């Protein structure tokens, strides 16, 4: 396990510039998400807030999904996203799609937080912190590592294709690439546990207290 963690940390240090690029891309997505909220008209906001109120009502009445359903749904969502990035990294044309996926994740987060704050003020900020912050302390680094690793492996494939006589060992890079994603998949379960047993109960409590 320690050896796998060393591989992950070594990878991050070695490719710090690429990680910085992906982080900036993600942050730009968050900013755009907040801008989208401000560009919505009154009717669009009212329609969306109607569905949000229904969700809050379900939480107040204890009609939300069970912990098992939340854990399963959350973990499956992470697994699908990570595996999709993994597959994209195995193709040369996957780089722009990887960028779009990371940008869209940031956009969704920025939109979600921005909409709650726009509609509910400080209460919305509290609800957003409870619903988004705990698990995303793990999820955001996982997705950034996954996206960057996939992009770098795709670049490696491109270099190998251009320089066919290159001594570059794809087998070694592929093994390292796969180990990184195995670590990320395992770590995503911890994020799902946080969402299930911390974020969701905390959100339910705040909804009952604030709304």
Backbone as numpy.savetxt, mean C-alpha at the origin, in Angstrom:
# Nx Ny Nz CAx CAy CAz Cx Cy Cz
16.25 -16.71 9.15 15.42 -15.50 9.15 16.28 -14.24 9.15
17.38 -14.27 10.00 18.26 -13.10 10.06 18.95 -12.86 8.73
19.29 -13.96 8.04 19.93 -13.82 6.74 18.99 -13.18 5.74
17.71 -13.54 5.80 16.73 -12.94 4.89 16.54 -11.47 5.18
16.51 -11.10 6.47 16.37 -9.70 6.84 17.59 -8.91 6.38
18.79 -9.52 6.45 20.01 -8.86 6.00 19.94 -8.60 4.49
19.42 -9.56 3.73 19.26 -9.39 2.29 18.36 -8.20 1.99
17.26 -8.07 2.75 16.30 -6.99 2.55 16.93 -5.64 2.87
17.61 -5.53 4.04 18.23 -4.28 4.44 19.36 -3.89 3.49
20.13 -4.89 3.08 21.22 -4.63 2.14 20.69 -4.11 0.81
19.57 -4.67 0.38 18.95 -4.25 -0.88 18.50 -2.79 -0.79
17.90 -2.41 0.34 17.42 -1.03 0.52 18.59 -0.06 0.49
19.68 -0.38 1.20 20.84 0.51 1.25 21.50 0.64 -0.13
21.59 -0.47 -0.83 22.27 -0.48 -2.13 21.53 0.34 -3.18
20.20 0.39 -3.06 19.39 1.07 -4.08 18.61 2.23 -3.46
19.26 2.99 -2.60 18.59 4.08 -1.88 17.97 5.11 -2.83
18.65 5.41 -3.93 18.13 6.41 -4.89 16.82 5.94 -5.51
16.75 4.67 -5.86 15.52 4.12 -6.45 14.38 4.14 -5.43
14.71 3.86 -4.19 13.68 3.89 -3.15 13.18 5.31 -2.91
14.09 6.27 -2.99 13.70 7.67 -2.84 12.76 8.08 -3.97
13.06 7.64 -5.18 12.20 7.95 -6.33 10.79 7.39 -6.12
10.70 6.15 -5.66 9.39 5.53 -5.45 8.64 6.21 -4.31
9.37 6.63 -3.28 8.74 7.35 -2.17 8.16 8.67 -2.64
8.92 9.40 -3.44 8.44 10.68 -3.99 7.21 10.45 -4.86
7.24 9.39 -5.67 6.10 9.05 -6.52 4.85 8.77 -5.68
5.05 8.04 -4.59 3.94 7.73 -3.69 3.40 9.00 -3.03
4.29 9.88 -2.60 3.87 11.13 -1.95 3.13 12.04 -2.93
3.57 12.05 -4.19 2.87 12.83 -5.21 1.45 12.29 -5.38
1.31 10.96 -5.31 -0.01 10.35 -5.39 -0.91 10.81 -4.24
-0.34 10.89 -3.03 -1.11 11.37 -1.88 -1.57 12.81 -2.10
-0.67 13.65 -2.60 -1.01 15.06 -2.85 -2.12 15.16 -3.90
-2.01 14.38 -4.98 -3.04 14.40 -6.01 -4.38 13.92 -5.46
-4.34 12.93 -4.57 -5.57 12.45 -3.95 -6.29 13.54 -3.19
-5.52 14.34 -2.44 -6.10 15.46 -1.70 -6.64 16.52 -2.65
-5.95 16.74 -3.78 -6.41 17.72 -4.78 -7.72 17.27 -5.41
-7.84 15.97 -5.67 -9.08 15.43 -6.26 -10.27 15.73 -5.36
-10.08 15.60 -4.04 -11.17 15.89 -3.09 -11.65 17.33 -3.26
-10.71 18.26 -3.33 -11.05 19.67 -3.46 -11.68 20.01 -4.81
-11.43 19.17 -5.82 -11.99 19.44 -7.15 -13.39 18.86 -7.33
-13.86 18.06 -6.37 -15.21 17.48 -6.46 -16.27 18.55 -6.20
-17.38 18.43 -6.89 -18.47 19.38 -6.63 -19.31 18.91 -5.44
-20.25 19.76 -5.03 -21.04 19.48 -3.83 -21.85 18.19 -3.96
-22.43 17.96 -5.11 -23.27 16.76 -5.32 -22.43 15.48 -5.21
-21.26 15.49 -5.81 -20.37 14.32 -5.76 -19.97 14.00 -4.32
-19.65 15.05 -3.56 -19.27 14.85 -2.16 -20.45 14.31 -1.34
-21.63 14.84 -1.60 -22.81 14.38 -0.86 -23.12 12.91 -1.16
-23.01 12.54 -2.42 -23.28 11.14 -2.81 -22.29 10.19 -2.14
-21.03 10.57 -2.15 -20.01 9.71 -1.55 -20.15 9.66 -0.03
-20.49 10.80 0.57 -20.64 10.84 2.02 -21.84 10.02 2.49
-22.84 9.88 1.62 -24.01 9.05 1.95 -23.59 7.60 2.20
-22.72 7.07 1.33 -22.24 5.70 1.52 -21.33 5.59 2.74
-20.59 6.65 3.00 -19.73 6.65 4.18 -20.56 6.64 5.46
-21.65 7.39 5.46 -22.54 7.40 6.63 -23.17 6.03 6.87
-23.51 5.34 5.79 -24.06 3.99 5.93 -23.05 3.05 6.56
-21.79 3.19 6.18 -20.74 2.37 6.76 -20.56 2.68 8.24
-20.59 3.96 8.59 -20.48 4.36 9.99 -21.67 3.83 10.80
-22.84 3.85 10.20 -24.03 3.34 10.89 -23.90 1.85 11.18
-23.32 1.11 10.24 -23.10 -0.32 10.45 -22.12 -0.56 11.59
-21.09 0.28 11.68 -20.13 0.16 12.78 -20.80 0.44 14.12
-21.65 1.47 14.16 -22.33 1.82 15.40 -23.28 0.72 15.86
-23.85 0.02 14.90 -24.82 -1.04 15.22 -24.16 -2.41 15.35
-22.85 -2.44 15.18 -22.13 -3.70 15.29 -22.41 -4.67 14.16
-22.72 -4.14 12.97 -23.07 -4.98 11.83 -21.91 -5.12 10.83
-20.74 -4.66 11.21 -19.60 -4.76 10.31 -19.12 -6.21 10.21
-18.14 -6.45 9.34 -17.62 -7.80 9.15 -16.98 -8.33 10.43
-16.93 -9.63 10.55 -16.27 -10.25 11.69 -14.76 -10.08 11.56
-14.06 -10.29 12.69 -12.60 -10.16 12.68 -11.96 -11.12 11.69
-12.49 -12.33 11.62 -11.95 -13.32 10.69 -12.11 -12.87 9.24
-13.26 -12.28 8.92 -13.51 -11.80 7.56 -12.59 -10.62 7.22
-12.40 -9.73 8.20 -11.53 -8.57 7.98 -10.09 -9.02 7.76
-9.62 -9.95 8.61 -8.26 -10.47 8.49 -8.04 -11.16 7.15
-9.00 -11.99 6.76 -8.89 -12.72 5.51 -8.90 -11.77 4.31
-9.84 -10.81 4.33 -9.96 -9.87 3.23 -8.72 -8.98 3.11
-8.23 -8.50 4.25 -7.06 -7.62 4.25 -5.82 -8.36 3.75
-5.57 -9.54 4.29 -4.38 -10.30 3.90 -4.43 -10.70 2.43
-5.61 -11.12 1.97 -5.76 -11.50 0.56 -5.50 -10.32 -0.35
-5.95 -9.13 0.07 -5.72 -7.92 -0.72 -4.22 -7.62 -0.84
-3.50 -7.74 0.26 -2.05 -7.51 0.24 -1.34 -8.54 -0.63
-1.75 -9.80 -0.50 -1.12 -10.88 -1.27 -1.32 -10.66 -2.76
-2.52 -10.31 -3.16 -2.81 -10.07 -4.58 -1.96 -8.93 -5.12
-1.87 -7.84 -4.37 -1.11 -6.67 -4.84 0.38 -7.00 -4.94
0.91 -7.67 -3.92 2.33 -8.02 -3.93 2.67 -9.01 -5.04
1.82 -10.00 -5.23 2.06 -10.97 -6.30 1.98 -10.33 -7.68
1.07 -9.36 -7.82 0.95 -8.65 -9.09 2.23 -7.87 -9.39
2.76 -7.20 -8.35 4.02 -6.48 -8.52 5.16 -7.45 -8.84
5.14 -8.61 -8.19 6.18 -9.62 -8.43 6.18 -10.07 -9.90
5.00 -10.33 -10.43 4.86 -10.76 -11.82 5.29 -9.64 -12.77
4.90 -8.40 -12.45 5.29 -7.27 -13.29 6.81 -7.12 -13.34
7.47 -7.41 -12.22 8.92 -7.33 -12.19 9.60 -8.34 -13.08
8.88 -9.41 -13.42 9.43 -10.46 -14.28 9.29 -10.12 -15.76
8.69 -8.97 -16.05 8.52 -8.55 -17.45 9.20 -7.20 -17.67
9.77 -7.02 -18.83 10.48 -5.79 -19.14 9.53 -4.60 -19.25
8.32 -4.85 -19.69 7.36 -3.76 -19.90 6.58 -3.42 -18.63
6.95 -4.03 -17.50 6.17 -3.83 -16.28 6.48 -2.54 -15.54
7.58 -1.87 -15.87 8.01 -0.70 -15.09 6.97 0.41 -15.02
6.40 0.88 -16.14 5.41 1.96 -16.04 4.16 1.54 -15.26
3.80 0.27 -15.35 2.62 -0.20 -14.60 2.93 -0.21 -13.10
4.15 -0.57 -12.74 4.57 -0.54 -11.33 4.48 0.89 -10.80
4.96 1.84 -11.59 4.87 3.25 -11.18 3.42 3.67 -10.99
2.57 3.27 -11.92 1.15 3.65 -11.83 0.49 3.05 -10.59
0.84 1.81 -10.26 0.25 1.16 -9.10 0.66 1.84 -7.80
1.94 2.18 -7.68 2.40 2.88 -6.47 1.77 4.27 -6.37
1.68 4.95 -7.51 1.05 6.27 -7.53 -0.43 6.17 -7.13
-1.12 5.15 -7.64 -2.55 4.99 -7.35 -2.78 4.66 -5.87
-1.85 3.90 -5.26 -1.97 3.61 -3.82 -1.87 4.89 -3.01
-0.93 5.76 -3.38 -0.80 7.04 -2.72 -2.02 7.91 -2.95
-2.53 7.90 -4.18 -3.70 8.70 -4.51 -4.92 8.27 -3.69
-5.11 6.96 -3.56 -6.24 6.45 -2.78 -6.14 6.85 -1.31
-4.92 6.79 -0.77 -4.73 7.17 0.62 -4.98 8.66 0.82
-4.42 9.47 -0.08 -4.62 10.91 0.01 -6.07 11.30 -0.13
-6.77 10.61 -1.03 -8.19 10.89 -1.23 -9.01 10.51 0.00
-8.73 9.33 0.56 -9.49 8.85 1.71 -9.35 9.79 2.91
-8.11 10.13 3.23 -7.86 11.02 4.36 -8.40 12.41 4.07
-8.14 12.90 2.85 -8.61 14.24 2.48 -10.12 14.37 2.52
-10.82 13.33 2.08 -12.29 13.38 2.06 -12.86 13.40 3.48
-12.31 12.57 4.34 -12.78 12.53 5.73 -12.55 13.87 6.43
-11.38 14.46 6.21 -11.07 15.75 6.83 -11.95 16.85 6.23
-12.17 16.79 4.92 -12.99 17.79 4.24 -14.42 17.77 4.75
-14.95 16.59 5.03 -16.35 16.47 5.42 -16.57 16.58 6.94
-15.60 16.11 7.71 -15.82 16.04 9.16 -14.82 16.85 9.99
-13.91 17.55 9.34 -12.96 18.38 10.08 -12.04 17.55 10.96
-11.85 18.00 12.22 -10.94 17.30 13.13 -11.43 15.90 13.46
-12.75 15.71 13.46 -13.28 14.36 13.69 -12.86 13.42 12.56
-12.90 13.95 11.34 -12.47 13.16 10.19 -10.99 12.81 10.27
-10.19 13.74 10.79 -8.76 13.49 10.95 -8.52 12.37 11.96
-9.30 12.38 13.05 -9.19 11.33 14.06 -9.60 9.98 13.48
-10.69 9.97 12.74 -11.17 8.72 12.14 -10.17 8.20 11.10
-9.61 9.12 10.32 -8.62 8.71 9.30 -7.37 8.14 9.95
-6.94 8.75 11.06 -5.77 8.26 11.78 -6.01 6.85 12.31
-7.21 6.60 12.82 -7.54 5.28 13.35 -7.66 4.24 12.24
-8.26 4.63 11.12 -8.53 3.68 10.05 -7.32 3.41 9.17
-6.44 4.40 9.04 -5.37 4.31 8.05 -3.99 4.13 8.67
-3.71 4.86 9.74 -2.33 4.96 10.24 -1.71 3.65 10.72
-2.34 2.89 11.64 -1.61 1.75 12.24 -1.06 0.75 11.23
-1.92 0.20 10.37 -1.45 -0.82 9.44 -0.56 -0.25 8.35
-0.76 1.04 8.01 0.04 1.62 6.94 1.47 1.95 7.38
1.74 1.92 8.68 3.11 2.03 9.13 3.93 0.84 8.65
3.24 -0.28 8.40 3.88 -1.46 7.84 3.64 -1.55 6.34
2.41 -1.27 5.90 2.02 -1.47 4.51 2.81 -0.56 3.55
2.95 0.71 3.89 3.63 1.63 2.99 5.08 1.21 2.72
5.89 0.92 3.76 7.24 0.43 3.47 7.24 -0.87 2.66
6.29 -1.78 2.96 6.22 -3.04 2.21 5.97 -2.78 0.73
5.02 -1.92 0.43 4.68 -1.64 -0.96 5.82 -0.90 -1.67
6.50 0.00 -0.95 7.63 0.71 -1.55 8.77 -0.25 -1.87
9.05 -1.16 -0.94 10.10 -2.16 -1.18 9.71 -3.07 -2.34
8.44 -3.50 -2.35 7.96 -4.39 -3.41 8.03 -3.71 -4.77
7.54 -2.47 -4.85 7.55 -1.75 -6.11 8.96 -1.48 -6.62
9.84 -1.08 -5.70 11.22 -0.79 -6.09 11.94 -2.07 -6.51
11.74 -3.15 -5.77 12.38 -4.43 -6.12 11.92 -4.92 -7.49
10.61 -4.80 -7.75 10.07 -5.22 -9.04 10.65 -4.36 -10.17
10.75 -3.05 -9.94 11.29 -2.16 -10.95 12.76 -2.50 -11.24
13.53 -2.73 -10.18 14.96 -3.02 -10.35 15.19 -4.35 -11.06
14.35 -5.34 -10.74 14.53 -6.64 -11.41 14.15 -6.52 -12.89
13.14 -5.73 -13.18 12.75 -5.50 -14.56 13.87 -4.81 -15.33
14.53 -3.85 -14.68 15.68 -3.17 -15.29 16.82 -4.15 -15.52
17.02 -5.07 -14.57 18.05 -6.09 -14.71 17.80 -6.97 -15.93
16.54 -7.35 -16.12 16.18 -8.14 -17.29 16.46 -7.38 -18.58
16.17 -6.08 -18.56 16.40 -5.25 -19.75 17.89 -5.16 -20.07
18.70 -4.98 -19.03 20.16 -4.93 -19.22 20.68 -6.24 -19.79
20.15 -7.33 -19.30 20.58 -8.64 -19.78 20.18 -8.85 -21.24
19.02 -8.33 -21.60 18.53 -8.47 -22.97 19.37 -7.64 -23.94
19.73 -6.42 -23.52 20.51 -5.53 -24.38 21.93 -6.06 -24.55
22.53 -6.46 -23.43 23.90 -6.99 -23.48 23.83 -8.51 -23.32
23.57 -9.19 -24.41 23.33 -10.64 -24.36 24.53 -11.43 -23.84
25.73 -10.88 -24.01 26.93 -11.56 -23.53 27.37 -11.06 -22.16
26.48 -10.36 -21.49 26.80 -9.84 -20.16 26.99 -10.98 -19.17
28.00 -10.85 -18.28 28.24 -11.89 -17.27 27.21 -11.88 -16.14
26.26 -10.98 -16.23 25.24 -10.82 -15.20 24.51 -12.14 -14.94
24.47 -12.57 -13.68 23.82 -13.82 -13.32 22.37 -13.57 -12.92
21.45 -13.90 -13.82 20.04 -13.70 -13.52 19.56 -14.62 -12.40
20.15 -15.80 -12.33 19.71 -16.76 -11.32 19.89 -16.20 -9.91
21.03 -15.60 -9.67 21.30 -15.02 -8.35 20.35 -13.88 -8.03
20.10 -13.02 -9.01 19.18 -11.90 -8.81 17.74 -12.39 -8.61
17.39 -13.43 -9.35 16.03 -13.97 -9.23 15.80 -14.57 -7.85
16.78 -15.28 -7.34 16.64 -15.87 -6.00 16.50 -14.77 -4.95
17.34 -13.74 -5.05 17.27 -12.61 -4.12 15.91 -11.91 -4.23
15.47 -11.71 -5.45 14.18 -11.06 -5.72 13.04 -11.86 -5.09
13.05 -13.15 -5.25 11.99 -14.01 -4.71 12.01 -14.04 -3.19
13.21 -14.06 -2.61 13.32 -14.05 -1.14 12.74 -12.77 -0.56
13.04 -11.65 -1.21 12.50 -10.36 -0.76 10.98 -10.39 -0.74
10.38 -10.93 -1.78 8.92 -10.96 -1.84 8.32 -11.95 -0.85
9.03 -13.02 -0.55 8.56 -13.94 0.48 8.54 -13.25 1.84
9.57 -12.46 2.12 9.61 -11.69 3.37 8.46 -10.69 3.42
8.22 -10.03 2.29 7.15 -9.03 2.23 5.77 -9.67 2.42
5.56 -10.83 1.83 4.29 -11.53 1.99 4.06 -11.91 3.45
5.10 -12.40 4.09 4.97 -12.75 5.50 4.71 -11.53 6.37
5.39 -10.42 6.05 5.22 -9.19 6.83 3.84 -8.57 6.63
3.25 -8.79 5.46 1.92 -8.22 5.19 0.86 -8.82 6.12
1.11 -10.02 6.62 0.17 -10.63 7.57 0.14 -9.82 8.87
1.31 -9.29 9.27 1.37 -8.45 10.47 0.53 -7.19 10.27
0.58 -6.62 9.07 -0.23 -5.44 8.76 -1.72 -5.76 8.84
-2.09 -6.93 8.35 -3.50 -7.36 8.40 -3.95 -7.58 9.84
-3.04 -8.10 10.67 -3.36 -8.30 12.09 -3.60 -6.95 12.77
-2.76 -5.97 12.46 -2.94 -4.63 13.02 -4.28 -4.03 12.61
-4.61 -4.18 11.33 -5.87 -3.65 10.82 -7.06 -4.31 11.51
-6.96 -5.61 11.73 -8.07 -6.37 12.31 -8.26 -6.11 13.79
-7.15 -6.14 14.53 -7.24 -6.11 15.99 -6.91 -4.77 16.62
-6.51 -3.78 15.81 -6.25 -2.45 16.34 -7.05 -1.38 15.61
-6.83 -1.28 14.29 -7.49 -0.22 13.52 -9.01 -0.32 13.55
-9.53 -1.52 13.26 -10.98 -1.67 13.17 -11.68 -1.42 14.51
-11.22 -2.02 15.63 -11.86 -1.72 16.92 -11.73 -0.25 17.31
-10.56 0.35 17.02 -10.36 1.76 17.34 -11.28 2.65 16.52
-11.44 2.31 15.24 -12.34 3.07 14.38 -13.78 2.95 14.87
-14.20 1.75 15.23 -15.56 1.53 15.74 -15.80 2.35 17.00
-14.80 2.37 17.88 -14.92 3.13 19.12 -15.05 4.63 18.85
-14.22 5.15 17.94 -14.26 6.58 17.63 -15.55 6.97 16.93
-16.06 6.10 16.07 -17.33 6.37 15.38 -18.45 6.51 16.40
-18.47 5.63 17.39 -19.52 5.68 18.42 -19.37 6.90 19.32
-18.12 7.33 19.56 -17.88 8.46 20.44 -18.03 9.82 19.76
-17.64 9.89 18.48 -17.57 11.18 17.80 -18.79 11.50 16.94
-19.48 10.46 16.44 -20.56 10.70 15.48 -21.93 10.38 16.09
